[in-house]
């Protein structure tokens, strides 16, 4: 995110980073699509793409032996700079950071001349060739992923950013930094002034051609030119004197990121003092706070003391929260979310907002585009609506749009306290490579359906199992034997859930004859471990229960006792996400330990594969066994 996103106008570099190229994924990208860089003379190619990765390491050695350096067109030089900047940004050659940055600076100076072609020195040509030859296939793929994003080349600017950009281009002409482009820049100024007059409020969108034109001019600025333009930063800051709680939090975020930069002693003292003052203001809990003139001047002085390199580092450190481009699929999902929300019992004001934005999105959807662009204001409004839903409403919306079954399991053999939603169903097969005390494999089929509402009343799960699919394990000819089980559940506040059930309570044709009936009660808890739940080890699931029957120790267990008999015994499970689609699971069944993983192999397909090892410690059975289940879920 650029600094402007935090309501701070930190100078002309704010405008530089605000002119992003929007990635059609939910996040933004700011790199141009690189299809290849090739000198105008010489045979060396620099392809970066899925099908042309290896030639980057096959740069012709004779290039370094040329008496004169390679010649690049303006466009090729721009693309080469993109690659070099990405190498620097990704820190692929930390030991060569100063050397690479110096090379980038030299190339930027060549680019600033505005010539149709530029000739590199022999030393520069050799340096580039050596650097590119040193890249590994893995590093090339990282650069490729950073640059090869399908993009919509537009720029979305707030009114302040538009004004900042106009001031910047006027200064470029006044200082005659681009004398050959004076008319082009003047034309661009007139275009921006027209946009400003036509839409004096809200955000404005630059056309593709104009966005590319602006980006090209800004990219051509050298460090020295940026320094000269930076003299006017003070007039571009525009920090408001009165801040609401969100603005204060954003300002604190910026100050804390500045504190992480390589500052001198005076800068460190300034930012430490500012953070202390702002935290004191925040601790009051007021809805709005007012900065003193001294504090504003202190912020101004600190910001003006930052170098362009520090501005760039600061801009990269702040998260992106502005405009977004949605694919048609993502846009359709957003529409379905709002349609499902309209079916809920909402507050009148909340219902009005949902209806308003559902109508707006449907009107945009009628355009039948591949990509849909929403401005920062529109994204913020939609985020406010989504944030207004409580957990129960979000779960109901998720079920209504078919979001069930795309998460990995959180247990292997033991029950959990969540479930019982009407409209959820699943079916699957369970395989074990051998049953206890035999060397024979076996499998069973199971299906379940949700019939209740655990948020409002009680959830009810009814499941049926057909055992003995091998037809030769257990009792003779036991294929088709089976059992029915039930569980009632209730979802509690703070991500707790409680359930009570009867397992194998109804049996036929010797189904579950070696397990018998069991009864149990279980309490479960979902615990976020990190703010970003897409990160590994960010979400944990705990369950602890008390049960009889198969949950009793092996010595106490008898399958012939009614309703599982006595005594009751403890069981439990723990799961944590290893990736977004993978959970690691540790489980105590009451008899022995189980270790496994649960995987959603195909994104957005509600198919869950759970391989595991059971009877790991040997406290029950006759050794470790391999168990696996494959379950498909649906919503109706």
Legacy VTK file of the C-alpha trace (Angstrom):
# vtk DataFile Version 3.0
C-alpha trace
ASCII
DATASET POLYDATA
POINTS 636 float
0.000 0.000 0.000
1.262 3.504 -0.697
1.440 6.057 2.063
-1.544 7.929 0.630
-3.748 4.994 1.535
-3.131 5.942 5.153
-4.435 9.491 4.585
-0.939 10.908 4.461
0.357 12.830 1.460
4.038 12.107 1.847
5.224 13.858 -1.283
5.564 13.100 -4.951
6.628 9.500 -4.303
3.100 8.917 -3.083
1.912 9.584 -6.605
4.500 7.222 -8.013
3.333 4.241 -6.028
-0.350 5.085 -6.295
-0.231 4.570 -10.069
-0.514 0.813 -9.844
-1.407 -1.704 -12.510
-4.319 -3.646 -11.134
-4.055 -7.439 -10.903
-7.401 -9.149 -11.583
-6.903 -11.204 -8.423
-8.145 -9.845 -5.049
-4.758 -8.165 -4.564
-2.957 -5.465 -6.547
0.230 -5.735 -8.568
2.532 -2.917 -9.623
4.799 -4.606 -12.176
4.419 -4.499 -15.931
3.928 -7.698 -17.885
7.340 -8.705 -19.172
7.246 -10.766 -22.345
10.917 -10.467 -23.192
13.867 -8.138 -23.364
16.215 -8.338 -26.323
18.966 -5.926 -27.330
18.585 -4.305 -30.725
22.052 -5.549 -31.640
23.468 -8.931 -30.701
21.655 -12.238 -30.326
21.210 -12.293 -26.591
17.628 -12.838 -25.402
16.163 -12.281 -21.981
12.869 -14.177 -22.031
10.906 -14.429 -18.791
7.950 -16.704 -19.248
6.524 -20.130 -18.546
7.797 -21.614 -21.782
11.099 -19.756 -22.142
12.873 -19.996 -18.821
16.137 -21.712 -19.682
17.523 -19.232 -22.276
18.136 -16.729 -19.492
21.092 -18.839 -18.466
22.285 -19.291 -22.044
23.365 -15.717 -22.735
25.898 -15.773 -25.542
29.392 -15.391 -24.033
30.497 -13.265 -26.996
28.268 -10.484 -25.757
30.736 -9.741 -22.999
33.560 -9.602 -25.533
31.989 -6.990 -27.777
34.091 -3.871 -28.182
30.944 -1.805 -27.693
28.041 -2.464 -25.383
24.599 -3.643 -26.396
22.042 -1.254 -27.875
18.523 -1.228 -26.396
15.378 0.454 -27.599
13.490 2.611 -25.132
10.931 -0.144 -24.499
13.589 -2.837 -24.110
15.493 -0.698 -21.644
12.302 -0.162 -19.644
11.721 -3.907 -19.509
15.317 -4.579 -18.516
14.945 -2.088 -15.674
11.846 -3.955 -14.507
13.824 -7.191 -14.247
16.730 -5.549 -12.425
14.406 -3.799 -9.979
12.642 -7.081 -9.264
15.983 -8.809 -8.618
16.731 -6.023 -6.156
13.261 -6.089 -4.572
13.380 -9.868 -4.081
16.898 -9.589 -2.610
18.136 -12.370 -4.883
21.709 -11.068 -4.756
22.088 -9.460 -1.345
25.866 -9.283 -1.649
25.475 -7.277 -4.878
22.782 -4.882 -3.657
24.883 -1.722 -3.985
26.220 -2.817 -7.364
22.725 -3.589 -8.717
21.263 -0.349 -7.386
24.117 1.612 -8.968
23.453 -0.145 -12.282
19.746 0.684 -12.046
20.609 4.322 -11.375
22.896 4.430 -14.430
20.247 2.893 -16.660
17.626 5.329 -15.324
19.895 8.201 -16.345
20.171 6.735 -19.833
16.394 6.338 -19.915
15.862 9.971 -18.876
17.461 11.183 -22.112
14.323 10.123 -23.942
16.279 8.693 -26.892
14.723 6.060 -29.122
17.787 3.848 -28.570
20.531 3.832 -25.949
23.924 2.133 -25.989
25.271 0.560 -22.844
28.934 0.606 -22.027
30.934 -2.596 -22.355
31.213 -2.752 -18.552
27.444 -2.398 -18.105
26.784 -5.045 -20.757
29.156 -7.490 -19.057
27.646 -6.736 -15.647
24.104 -7.436 -16.872
25.134 -10.623 -18.669
26.970 -11.939 -15.607
24.048 -11.139 -13.317
21.444 -12.793 -15.534
23.602 -15.859 -16.118
23.847 -16.372 -12.354
20.073 -16.705 -11.898
18.858 -20.204 -11.015
15.645 -21.682 -12.517
13.940 -21.184 -9.136
14.933 -17.524 -9.047
13.737 -17.051 -12.619
10.367 -18.501 -11.619
10.155 -16.065 -8.695
10.811 -13.134 -11.035
8.340 -14.612 -13.497
5.620 -14.884 -10.871
6.259 -11.289 -9.796
6.037 -9.933 -13.339
3.815 -12.329 -15.289
0.460 -11.307 -13.824
-2.460 -10.585 -16.157
-3.160 -6.923 -15.616
-5.568 -4.169 -16.417
-3.489 -1.071 -17.050
-5.432 1.695 -15.379
-4.787 4.083 -12.524
-7.271 5.014 -9.819
-6.554 8.271 -8.009
-8.158 10.097 -5.131
-8.688 13.834 -5.550
-5.635 14.527 -3.399
-3.512 12.143 -5.450
-4.776 13.732 -8.652
-3.805 17.159 -7.342
-0.395 15.822 -6.271
0.168 14.379 -9.739
-0.783 17.654 -11.410
1.649 19.536 -9.171
4.361 17.040 -10.005
3.973 17.346 -13.794
3.803 21.133 -13.597
7.115 21.126 -11.717
8.669 18.806 -14.313
7.823 21.336 -17.020
8.797 24.348 -14.910
12.204 22.834 -14.162
12.509 21.667 -17.796
13.463 18.170 -16.719
12.011 16.713 -19.929
12.391 19.415 -22.615
11.700 16.959 -25.449
8.447 15.889 -23.778
7.156 19.343 -22.826
4.186 19.182 -25.189
3.352 15.620 -24.153
3.438 16.523 -20.462
1.398 19.703 -21.079
-1.209 17.587 -22.882
-1.257 15.221 -19.920
-1.708 18.140 -17.516
-4.704 19.356 -19.534
-6.177 15.847 -19.474
-5.803 15.628 -15.682
-7.252 19.116 -15.223
-10.259 18.086 -17.315
-10.750 14.999 -15.137
-10.553 17.177 -12.055
-13.181 19.577 -13.428
-15.537 16.805 -14.531
-15.376 14.967 -11.205
-14.437 17.299 -8.353
-15.245 14.657 -5.708
-14.423 10.970 -5.235
-11.939 8.875 -7.165
-11.076 9.196 -10.839
-9.933 6.494 -13.258
-7.256 7.155 -15.862
-7.615 5.428 -19.210
-5.206 2.663 -20.193
-3.246 4.890 -22.579
-3.011 7.746 -20.097
-2.015 5.411 -17.243
0.795 4.002 -19.364
1.854 7.526 -20.352
1.956 8.695 -16.733
3.833 5.590 -15.620
6.395 5.948 -18.398
7.196 9.545 -17.454
7.403 8.773 -13.751
9.608 5.731 -14.337
12.043 7.888 -16.290
12.780 10.155 -13.307
16.268 9.709 -11.894
17.105 9.789 -8.204
18.587 13.271 -8.568
15.452 14.536 -10.302
13.300 13.043 -7.593
15.411 14.860 -5.026
14.878 18.166 -6.825
11.149 17.573 -7.032
11.121 16.535 -3.400
11.734 20.144 -2.343
7.986 20.746 -2.691
6.950 17.875 -0.442
5.780 20.116 2.370
2.853 21.443 0.342
1.829 17.891 -0.572
1.635 16.383 2.917
-1.869 17.495 3.801
-2.062 15.685 7.160
-5.401 16.597 8.793
-5.274 18.209 12.229
-8.271 16.232 13.519
-8.127 12.429 13.190
-10.754 9.787 13.830
-9.764 6.487 15.434
-9.108 4.782 12.088
-6.981 7.658 10.783
-5.014 7.720 14.031
-4.366 3.974 13.784
-3.225 4.402 10.180
-0.888 7.250 11.113
0.585 5.103 13.888
1.100 2.281 11.405
3.072 4.591 9.119
5.199 5.897 11.997
5.991 2.359 13.163
7.035 1.365 9.649
9.238 4.479 9.424
10.835 3.420 12.714
11.936 0.163 11.047
13.911 2.036 8.368
17.637 2.660 8.584
17.318 6.063 10.266
19.919 8.404 11.687
19.938 9.351 15.358
17.870 12.521 14.922
15.226 10.717 12.833
15.033 7.935 15.420
14.438 10.459 18.188
11.722 12.201 16.147
9.799 9.060 15.244
10.073 7.598 18.777
8.712 10.823 20.251
5.867 10.899 17.700
4.859 7.299 18.353
4.782 7.958 22.107
2.561 11.039 21.612
0.207 9.246 19.210
-0.115 6.196 21.484
-1.036 8.499 24.367
-3.743 10.072 22.202
-4.978 6.625 21.224
-5.115 5.452 24.850
-7.744 8.090 25.658
-10.301 6.197 23.589
-11.762 9.386 22.098
-13.723 9.136 18.854
-11.641 12.008 17.465
-8.297 13.516 18.478
-6.547 16.749 17.516
-2.851 17.057 16.677
-0.942 20.085 17.880
0.849 22.392 15.476
4.167 21.169 16.882
3.228 17.534 16.217
2.218 18.282 12.630
5.472 20.165 12.043
7.397 17.278 13.597
5.705 14.822 11.213
6.417 17.133 8.274
10.095 17.439 9.227
10.465 13.700 9.651
8.826 12.954 6.306
10.903 15.548 4.478
14.083 14.047 5.898
13.422 10.647 4.311
15.382 9.765 1.188
13.676 8.467 -2.009
15.028 4.977 -1.225
13.416 5.143 2.212
10.137 6.275 0.640
10.214 3.310 -1.711
10.922 0.916 1.159
8.142 2.454 3.235
5.642 2.199 0.391
6.445 -1.493 -0.135
6.074 -2.206 3.597
2.539 -0.837 3.904
-0.312 -3.220 2.988
-2.442 -2.545 -0.101
-6.067 -1.686 0.661
-7.226 0.285 -2.365
-8.993 -0.522 -5.623
-9.500 -4.092 -6.777
-10.206 -5.937 -9.975
-12.414 -9.023 -9.733
-12.645 -11.894 -12.165
-16.120 -12.780 -13.415
-16.161 -15.769 -11.042
-15.167 -13.662 -8.030
-17.706 -11.000 -8.945
-20.466 -13.605 -9.253
-19.587 -14.979 -5.823
-19.835 -11.476 -4.367
-23.294 -11.051 -5.906
-24.412 -14.418 -4.485
-23.159 -13.415 -1.042
-25.353 -10.313 -1.053
-28.341 -12.250 -2.388
-27.960 -14.761 0.435
-27.597 -11.916 2.939
-30.960 -10.484 1.854
-32.604 -13.705 3.103
-31.295 -13.130 6.638
-32.927 -11.150 9.425
-30.955 -7.926 9.190
-31.213 -4.525 10.817
-33.195 -2.092 8.599
-30.136 0.038 7.770
-28.052 -3.062 7.117
-30.735 -4.548 4.844
-30.954 -1.282 2.915
-27.194 -1.264 2.266
-27.213 -4.915 1.177
-30.056 -4.287 -1.279
-28.369 -1.145 -2.624
-25.061 -2.849 -3.343
-26.638 -6.064 -4.610
-28.540 -3.984 -7.188
-25.376 -2.118 -8.145
-23.320 -5.285 -8.560
-26.037 -6.967 -10.626
-26.123 -3.959 -12.940
-22.363 -4.235 -13.395
-22.621 -7.984 -13.879
-25.036 -7.399 -16.774
-22.085 -5.927 -18.682
-20.769 -9.524 -19.001
-17.115 -8.546 -18.667
-14.197 -10.864 -17.936
-12.872 -8.436 -15.315
-14.731 -5.959 -13.100
-13.017 -2.934 -11.620
-14.257 -1.481 -8.316
-12.813 1.737 -6.934
-11.361 1.990 -3.450
-14.520 3.696 -2.160
-16.678 0.880 -3.531
-14.421 -1.820 -2.092
-14.450 -0.085 1.295
-18.257 0.092 1.288
-18.548 -3.622 0.467
-16.004 -4.513 3.138
-18.049 -2.548 5.681
-21.124 -4.581 4.751
-19.300 -7.895 5.085
-17.758 -6.823 8.394
-21.229 -5.981 9.717
-22.316 -9.652 9.586
-21.893 -11.678 12.767
-20.454 -15.202 12.783
-23.845 -16.901 12.654
-24.880 -14.810 9.640
-21.595 -15.513 7.851
-22.020 -19.247 8.357
-25.556 -19.116 6.984
-24.368 -17.136 3.969
-21.592 -19.656 3.408
-24.035 -22.556 3.407
-26.466 -20.688 1.157
-23.856 -20.081 -1.554
-22.506 -23.618 -1.394
-19.375 -22.970 0.617
-19.610 -26.266 2.512
-17.021 -29.010 2.364
-14.029 -27.119 1.049
-12.115 -27.210 4.331
-9.968 -30.140 5.476
-11.138 -32.315 8.362
-10.136 -31.576 11.955
-10.339 -35.141 13.335
-9.743 -38.699 12.157
-11.871 -41.187 14.149
-13.379 -39.107 16.963
-16.371 -36.720 16.791
-16.275 -32.914 17.098
-18.801 -30.511 18.576
-19.756 -28.728 15.353
-22.232 -29.753 12.659
-25.879 -30.511 12.119
-26.708 -27.753 9.621
-29.730 -28.378 7.449
-28.770 -28.586 3.814
-25.335 -30.138 4.311
-24.648 -33.701 3.230
-21.595 -35.855 2.571
-20.658 -39.327 1.418
-17.377 -41.190 1.386
-15.377 -44.338 1.750
-13.010 -45.383 4.553
-10.166 -47.829 3.905
-7.891 -49.626 6.399
-4.924 -51.643 5.163
-5.638 -54.311 7.789
-8.124 -54.750 10.598
-7.032 -55.355 14.171
-5.464 -58.777 14.759
-5.669 -59.730 11.058
-3.650 -59.147 7.897
-6.717 -58.409 5.773
-7.696 -55.031 4.322
-11.253 -53.795 4.604
-13.362 -50.759 3.757
-16.708 -49.198 4.579
-19.040 -46.659 3.005
-20.721 -43.878 4.964
-23.070 -40.976 4.291
-24.471 -38.256 6.523
-26.989 -35.435 6.296
-27.568 -32.332 8.426
-31.140 -31.739 9.593
-31.049 -28.877 12.084
-29.890 -25.363 12.936
-27.175 -25.329 15.616
-26.984 -21.539 15.587
-30.594 -20.935 16.611
-31.761 -24.236 18.082
-29.986 -27.582 17.736
-28.179 -29.191 14.863
-28.826 -32.815 13.994
-26.580 -35.142 11.989
-27.847 -38.552 10.885
-25.346 -40.924 9.329
-25.412 -44.411 7.909
-22.441 -46.759 7.495
-22.234 -49.870 5.342
-19.419 -52.087 6.619
-17.536 -55.119 5.457
-17.050 -54.138 1.835
-14.329 -56.810 1.577
-16.981 -59.449 2.503
-14.386 -61.624 4.251
-13.367 -59.730 7.371
-15.429 -60.016 10.551
-18.396 -62.305 10.315
-18.789 -64.404 7.193
-20.667 -62.766 4.306
-21.038 -59.531 6.236
-21.174 -57.341 3.131
-24.160 -55.019 3.370
-24.228 -54.969 7.158
-24.433 -51.518 8.566
-25.463 -49.111 11.279
-27.031 -45.703 11.884
-25.692 -42.981 14.181
-26.992 -39.609 15.403
-25.451 -36.463 16.879
-27.063 -33.258 18.144
-24.925 -30.093 18.218
-25.095 -26.540 19.406
-22.807 -23.713 18.264
-21.760 -21.524 21.204
-20.226 -18.031 21.396
-16.476 -17.496 21.002
-16.065 -20.290 18.455
-17.133 -23.101 20.777
-19.356 -26.015 19.810
-20.804 -28.876 21.842
-22.240 -32.154 20.638
-23.732 -35.351 22.047
-24.278 -38.495 20.058
-25.086 -42.176 19.841
-22.914 -44.189 17.494
-24.045 -47.469 15.851
-27.281 -47.205 17.810
-29.180 -49.085 15.064
-27.463 -52.101 13.447
-28.390 -54.775 10.886
-26.768 -57.862 9.384
-23.941 -57.801 11.918
-23.056 -54.229 10.973
-20.566 -52.806 13.486
-20.725 -56.099 15.387
-17.114 -55.688 16.507
-17.680 -52.110 17.720
-21.106 -52.163 19.327
-22.975 -49.026 20.358
-21.342 -45.957 21.903
-22.576 -42.726 23.449
-20.533 -39.575 23.944
-20.424 -35.837 24.565
-17.766 -33.583 23.044
-16.734 -29.917 23.344
-14.800 -28.234 20.508
-13.063 -24.894 20.098
-11.709 -23.059 17.030
-8.807 -20.796 17.992
-7.175 -18.288 15.597
-3.410 -18.126 16.204
-2.556 -15.358 13.732
-4.389 -12.411 12.212
-3.847 -13.717 8.672
-5.632 -17.077 8.597
-4.119 -17.947 5.223
-0.719 -18.342 6.886
0.531 -21.755 8.117
-0.124 -22.498 11.790
-2.689 -19.701 12.001
-5.788 -21.691 13.017
-6.112 -24.455 15.652
-8.974 -26.820 16.476
-9.338 -28.435 19.903
-11.822 -31.133 20.923
-12.201 -33.059 24.174
-14.911 -35.592 24.908
-16.198 -38.262 27.247
-17.587 -41.476 25.830
-18.160 -45.173 26.360
-18.170 -48.104 23.928
-15.310 -47.708 21.452
-13.967 -44.752 23.450
-13.225 -46.967 26.465
-9.800 -48.537 26.844
-9.321 -51.849 25.057
-9.348 -53.809 28.328
-12.674 -52.243 29.397
-14.363 -52.491 26.017
-17.116 -54.984 25.220
-19.211 -54.625 22.040
-22.149 -56.481 23.603
-23.004 -53.952 26.316
-26.164 -51.903 25.840
-25.533 -48.291 24.788
-21.797 -48.739 25.250
-21.807 -49.679 28.937
-19.546 -48.174 31.590
-17.116 -46.711 32.530
-16.812 -43.619 30.380
-13.400 -42.572 29.087
-11.758 -39.412 27.728
-10.911 -38.826 24.067
-9.741 -35.750 22.190
-8.164 -34.278 19.086
-6.006 -31.357 18.022
-5.632 -30.020 14.481
-3.767 -27.070 12.994
-3.588 -25.731 9.461
-0.270 -26.441 7.741
-1.472 -24.701 4.586
-4.846 -23.287 3.564
-5.854 -26.707 2.233
-3.989 -28.999 4.664
-4.523 -29.747 8.361
-2.231 -31.775 10.573
-4.125 -33.889 13.148
-3.180 -35.566 16.447
-5.900 -37.613 18.117
-6.420 -39.816 21.180
-9.317 -42.182 20.540
-9.643 -43.318 24.135
-7.700 -46.456 23.236
-4.670 -45.295 21.230
-3.011 -42.462 19.333
-3.781 -41.489 15.728
-1.637 -39.204 13.545
-2.724 -37.903 10.177
-3.292 -35.138 7.687
-6.425 -33.918 5.967
-6.138 -32.444 2.492
-8.412 -30.641 0.048
-6.561 -31.653 -3.141
-8.534 -29.498 -5.611
-9.370 -25.892 -4.791
-13.099 -25.150 -4.551
-13.984 -28.833 -5.017
-15.480 -30.189 -1.745
-13.443 -33.394 -1.804
-11.433 -34.155 1.344
-8.739 -36.842 1.597
-7.577 -37.837 5.105
-4.710 -40.361 5.360
-3.605 -41.404 8.848
-1.814 -43.932 11.003
-3.868 -45.389 13.847
-2.943 -47.448 16.941
0.430 -45.674 16.875
1.564 -46.328 20.466
0.510 -49.985 20.625
-1.645 -49.496 23.727
-4.471 -51.085 21.731
-4.575 -53.554 18.864
-1.538 -55.332 17.444
0.477 -52.584 15.799
0.272 -49.487 13.643
-2.292 -49.524 10.836
-2.858 -47.250 7.856
-6.282 -45.685 7.504
-7.604 -43.348 4.791
-10.912 -41.688 3.988
-12.186 -39.841 0.916
-15.308 -37.720 1.466
-17.332 -35.536 -0.905
-19.700 -32.888 0.496
-22.652 -31.064 -1.019
-25.065 -28.307 -0.042
-28.737 -28.459 -1.000
LINES 1 637
636 0 1 2 3 4 5 6 7 8 9 10 11 12 13 14 15 16 17 18 19 20 21 22 23 24 25 26 27 28 29 30 31 32 33 34 35 36 37 38 39 40 41 42 43 44 45 46 47 48 49 50 51 52 53 54 55 56 57 58 59 60 61 62 63 64 65 66 67 68 69 70 71 72 73 74 75 76 77 78 79 80 81 82 83 84 85 86 87 88 89 90 91 92 93 94 95 96 97 98 99 100 101 102 103 104 105 106 107 108 109 110 111 112 113 114 115 116 117 118 119 120 121 122 123 124 125 126 127 128 129 130 131 132 133 134 135 136 137 138 139 140 141 142 143 144 145 146 147 148 149 150 151 152 153 154 155 156 157 158 159 160 161 162 163 164 165 166 167 168 169 170 171 172 173 174 175 176 177 178 179 180 181 182 183 184 185 186 187 188 189 190 191 192 193 194 195 196 197 198 199 200 201 202 203 204 205 206 207 208 209 210 211 212 213 214 215 216 217 218 219 220 221 222 223 224 225 226 227 228 229 230 231 232 233 234 235 236 237 238 239 240 241 242 243 244 245 246 247 248 249 250 251 252 253 254 255 256 257 258 259 260 261 262 263 264 265 266 267 268 269 270 271 272 273 274 275 276 277 278 279 280 281 282 283 284 285 286 287 288 289 290 291 292 293 294 295 296 297 298 299 300 301 302 303 304 305 306 307 308 309 310 311 312 313 314 315 316 317 318 319 320 321 322 323 324 325 326 327 328 329 330 331 332 333 334 335 336 337 338 339 340 341 342 343 344 345 346 347 348 349 350 351 352 353 354 355 356 357 358 359 360 361 362 363 364 365 366 367 368 369 370 371 372 373 374 375 376 377 378 379 380 381 382 383 384 385 386 387 388 389 390 391 392 393 394 395 396 397 398 399 400 401 402 403 404 405 406 407 408 409 410 411 412 413 414 415 416 417 418 419 420 421 422 423 424 425 426 427 428 429 430 431 432 433 434 435 436 437 438 439 440 441 442 443 444 445 446 447 448 449 450 451 452 453 454 455 456 457 458 459 460 461 462 463 464 465 466 467 468 469 470 471 472 473 474 475 476 477 478 479 480 481 482 483 484 485 486 487 488 489 490 491 492 493 494 495 496 497 498 499 500 501 502 503 504 505 506 507 508 509 510 511 512 513 514 515 516 517 518 519 520 521 522 523 524 525 526 527 528 529 530 531 532 533 534 535 536 537 538 539 540 541 542 543 544 545 546 547 548 549 550 551 552 553 554 555 556 557 558 559 560 561 562 563 564 565 566 567 568 569 570 571 572 573 574 575 576 577 578 579 580 581 582 583 584 585 586 587 588 589 590 591 592 593 594 595 596 597 598 599 600 601 602 603 604 605 606 607 608 609 610 611 612 613 614 615 616 617 618 619 620 621 622 623 624 625 626 627 628 629 630 631 632 633 634 635
